[in-house]
Amino acid sequence: MQPESERELSEMVRAATGALRICGGGTRAIGRPVLGEVLSTTGLTGITLYEPGALTLVAQAGTPLAEVEAALAAEGQRLAFEPMDMRALLGREGTPTVGGMVAANASGPRRVQVGACRDSLIGVRFVDGKGEVIKNGGRVMKNVTGYDLVKLMAGSWGTLGVLTECSFKLLPIPETQATLVSDEMTPEGAVATMSRALTTPFEVNGAARGADGRVYLRMEGFAKQVAYRRQALTDALGGAWQVLEHAASVAQWQSLRDVMAFADQPGDVWRVSVKPSDAAAVVARADCPVAMDWGGGLIWALVPEGCDLRSRLGTFSGHATLIRGSDAALPVFHPEPAPVAALAQGLRAKFDPRGVLNPGLMG
């Protein structure tokens, strides 16, 4: 099924007698397989409102992300949170869409400064499991009335509603960027260096340790400011640092964002979220090739096929998600504590009482 309008989508959901597998471009397919009729949002396309002066954009859920990014770039603007492109890592084709990006709460390296996708999302329209159209938020940043279903929908993976329209606040594209690159560091040394860099006044908005063991620190802004901050940060940190200028810096962070180091490597890939202060200990217990982002708060781990990384890590403060796996028996999403699971179940009962929207996907 591929509805061409929100009304048609509503009617399809209302008429459903069994499970629906909600999908956009099919590029972020993680979670347990949903056995049901495919309901694609790719027929809901188009930028419905773009006001560069107000730094606001509204697009239908099936709109290709590339179309949105091209329209923004023409006006010198961008989505602040640089969403990850998962196609290479998952070995998939297709076209990333606005709705899929929001449903996954896709967020990249700049999250350390600007937050996740949900933090740039200011309004949504969606169809719930009863076929009712719900609107929350608005098309301007000052709209804060009502329940915050906007943030609830981000990262819900289509289990609470089918997104039809999303509104975003935007940021200007900076004049240039530069990245400092270290020699190889241990996980402990890398976390300490990244933490120190992020607490300086030099506005570091990317702090990662690549699979090559080197630390990458990014700064963006006007060329003269970046040059000054780059030198000041180098002096503050000490040691020897290479510099990647604008184009090379952009390419490097796209590679880090999309975990290209593991894209063509055999094995399973896990995404582990932890407190940066715990990152080095978690990496040691993982005992496998890793890449780190968000100053150590995000760990990408490459393990042998079928390896249950959660069992290997044991108890830790955070969660591990199986992004690319070969063992269908392993839960993809981290088991929720009982109180959180009860809240999630209550939300699903409220928004999808018939259990037709991506049932079992996050189970």
N, C-alpha and C positions, 0 to 999 in steps of 0.2 A: 504494500500500500504506500502511495506517495501523494499525500494531499497537496493541493495547490493553494490552500488558504487556511486560515485559522479555523474558520467555520467548518470547513470540510474535515479538518483534523478532529475537531470536537465531535462531529457526528460519527467518525470512524471509531473513536475511543468509546463513545457511548454505546455503539452497536457491538462492540467486541464481546465475544462469548468465551474467549480463552486468553492465554498469555500473549502479550505483544512484545516483540523485541525492538526496542527503540534504538534507532541509530541515525547518525548524521553522515559524515563522510567515511566512516568505518576505519579511521586511522588510529583510534585510541581504544581498540578492542581488548580490554582486560576484564577480569572478573570471570565468574562461572558462566559457561554458555547458557543462553536463554533459549529454551525450546518453545518457540511460539512464532506467530506470524510477524514478519518484518514490517515495521512502520517507519518509513524514512522521512526525515524532515527536509530532504534536499530540494523539495519543490517549493519551500518557503524561502525565497531568496530576495535580496535587494536591500540596499541602504535606504531606510525610510526617512531618516533625518540626519543631517550633518551640519553643524554650526561651528565652523572653525573658531570664530571669535569667542564662543562660549565653551570651547574645548569639550564638546559633547557630540557623541555619535550614537545613533540608534540603527540597528540592523536586524533583519529577520534571521531566525536561527539557522536556516540552511544556507546562508550566504557564505561562499568560500572565504576563508580567512585572508587569502592572498588578495582578493578583491578589496577587502576592507583596508588592508595594509597599503595597497597601492593608492587608494583614495586619500588616506591620511598622509602618506609620504609626499603627495603632490602639494599638500598644504604645509609641509614641514612639521607634521605631527605624527604621533605613534601611540599604540597601546603601551602603557607604562611597564607592564609586568612581563614582557617578552616571552610569550607562551612557547613551551617546548613543542617541537615537531617530533612525534614518536615513530614516524614511518620507517626510518632506517633501523632503529633499535628493534622494532617488532617485525621487520621484514614485510611491511604492508604497503599497498598502493592506495590510491584514493586521494581525496581532497579534504584537508582539515576545514571544518566549518565553525562558525561562531558558536552555535549551540553546543557542539561537541567540546569545544574549548571551555565553555562555561560549566557544562555538566561535569567535566573532569577537574575543574578549578585549576587548569593548566597554568603553571607559574614558573618563571625562569630565574636566572641568577640575580636579577635586579630586585628580587623579593626582599633582600636584606635592607633595601632603602625604601621601596614604594609599596611593599606588601604583595599579597597574592592577587590572582584574578578577581576574587570576590571583593577585594578592597577597591577596585576600580569600577565595579559593577554598581550602577545606581538605579536600575529599574529592570524588571522582567515582566513578560507576559507568558503564561503557560496554560496548558490544559491538564487538569488533574485526572485521576483515574475514574472519575464519574462522568467525564466529558465536559466539565464546567470550565469556562475560561476565567482565569484569575489574573489580576494585574496588581503589582506591588512596586513601590518606589515611584520614580518619575523620570523625566527627561532632563532634569537639571540637578545640580549637586545639592541645592538647598532643600530638596524634598526629603524629609526624614520622618514623615508621619506614618502611623500604622505599624503593623508587625513587620519585622525584618525578614520577609520571605526571600528577599533578594539574596542575602548571604546563605540562606538555607538551601536554595536551589543550586548554588555553586558547589560542586563536589558531590551532588546527590546521584549522579550517574543515571539520570532518567528514571529513578525509582519512585519519585514523588510527583512528577509531572513532566509533560513533554513541552519543552521550551519552544516558544514561537517567535519571541522578540526580546532583544537584550539592549540595554542602554549603558553606555560607558562614559566615564570621564577620561580625558586624554592628557597627554603631555607633549610639549614641543620636542622635536629632535634636536639634540645639542649640536653645536658646530663641529666638535671633534671628540675623540676619545683616545685614551692611551692606556696601555696595560704594562705593569711591571711584572717581570717573570724572574723567579728565583732559580737557584740550583736545586737539585733534589733535596727534599726535606723529609724527615720522619713524620708520621702522623702527629705526634706530640708537638714537634717543632712547628709544623704547619699550622695547627690550630692556634698555638700561641701567637704566631706571626699574624695570622688572619684576624684574631681577636684584637691584637694591638692596633693593626691598621684600621679596623672598623671603628675604633674608639678615638682615633685622631680627628682633628677638625678638617681633614683634607677631602672629605666627601667621597670615600671609596664606596662604590655601588656594585661591586662584584668582587667576591673573595672566594676562590676555589683552589683546591689541590687536585690537579689532574691525575689520570691513571699513570702518568709518567713520574709522579712524585713531586713535581714542581708546583710552586704556589703562584697563582695569577691574581693580581690586584688591579681593578679597573677604576678609572676616573673619567668623567665626561663633563663637558661644558665648553666655554669659549676657549679658543686656542691658547691665549696668553695665561688664562687661569689654570688650564690643565698643565701647561708647562711648569708653572710655579708650583702647583700642588704635587706634581710628579717628583720634582726635585726635593721638595720639602719632605715628602714621605720617604724618599730614598735616604735622606739624611737622618730622619727619625728612626728608621728601621736598621740602618747600617747594613753592611754586607754588600755583595755584588748582585746587581739586578740588571737584566736585559730589559729593553723597552720595545714594545710593539706599538707602532703608530697606527693611525686611524683604521685603514683598510685591513691591515693584518690583525689588529685588535678585534675588529668586528667579526672576522672569520674565526678567530680563536674562540670567542665567546659563543658563537653559534655551535661550534664543535663541542664545547663544554656543556652547553645547554642541552644538546640533543644526545649526549653520552655517546658520541661517535666512536670513542675508543673501544666500546664493547659491541658496537653494531654488527660487526662481521666476525665476532669471536664466538666459538661454541660455548654452550652452557646457559644456565638460567641467570636472570638479572633481577635483583631485588632493590627496592627503594626503601631506605631506612631513615626515618625522621627521629632525631635525638636532640638533646641539649648539646650545644657545641662543647661544653665542658666535659661531656661524657663521650665525645666522638672517638678520641684516641683509644679508650678502653674497649669500645664497641668494635672498632676496626681490628684490634688485637684478637678479640674473640672470634671475629668473622674469619680471620685467617685465610684471606683470598684477595685477589686483585680488587682494588676499590678506587673510586673517584669521590671527591668531596666537594660540596657547594655550600652556599649560605653560611660561610665562615665555619663550617664543620657541622652545621645543623642538618644537612642532608648528605647521606652516604649512598652511593651506588655501588652494589657489590656483585661481582661476577663469580658464580659458584658452579660446580659440576652439575650436570643435569640431574634433576630429582632431589637435589640437596635441600633439606628443610632448614633454611637459615635461622628461622625462629628457634628451633630446638638447639641449634649450635650456639646462639646468642644467650639463651636462657632468659631470665627475668631482666628487663631493663626498662628505663623510663623513656617511652617512645613507641613507635609502631613500625612494622615492616610489611611492605606490600610486594607481592610477587608480580612483577611487571611482565616478565617473559619467562614462562615456565613450561616444563615438559611433563610434570606429574599432576594429572587432573584431580588427584585426591587432596592435594594441598590447598587449604583455603587461600584465596588470593588476597583478601583484605584481612588486616589484623583483627583477631577476635576482640570484641568490645567488652569492657567491664560490664557487669550485670546492670548497674544503674543506667549506663549509657545505652545498652542494648534495649532496655525497657523503654527509654525515651524514643529511640529510633523506631521501635515497633509501634509505639503509640502514634508517631508521626505518619508512618506508612498506613496505619489503620484509618487515620483522618483523611489523608490526601488520596489514598488508593484503597478504599475499603474492599474492593473486589479482588485485589491482588493481581491486576493484569499488566502493570507496568514493570518491565524487566524483572519479573519475579525470580528470586534466587541469585541474581547477579552479584549481590554483595554479601550473600550468605556464606 
